[in-house]
Amino acid sequence: MLIKNFLVTEKAMIELEKNLIIAVVNIKARKEDIKKEFEKLFNVEVEKVNVLITPKGEKKAFIKLKSDYSAEELLSKLGVF
């Protein structure tokens, strides 16, 4: 599984308004793989994925959902917040 966990920080909550979900993913995961797995697992369409590696050595994925879907609704269904 590529997606380890979702971030629920103050910044992550602000990004939710832009329909962005921030997740910590496997360090070897590629953008295309993250997109495919996210769409398959959660039955949504992903517009784009951006990634960055933190100074701690973790890889964060910024997953933007298409406007037909709500990032906030998805995370609340999953019980993240």
C-alpha positions, 0 to 999 in steps of 0.5 A, a space after each residue: 500500500 502506497 498511502 501510509 496516513 493522512 495529515 490533519 494539521 492546520 495547514 492540511 485543513 486549510 488545503 481542504 478548502 482547495 479540494 487538496 488532501 495531504 497524505 504521507 506516502 511510501 518514499 518510492 511511490 511515483 505520482 502516477 501510482 499514487 493517483 491510480 491507487 487513490 482513485 481505486 481505493 476511494 472511488 474518486 477522480 484525481 486531478 493532479 498529484 504533487 509530491 515533496 520529500 520532507 527533511 525527516 525523509 518522509 514523502 508527502 503527496 498533495 492530492 487534488 481532487 476533481 471539482 465533482 468530489 469533495 476532499 472534506 467529505 471524503 476524509 470525514 467518511 474515512 473518519 480522519 477528522 
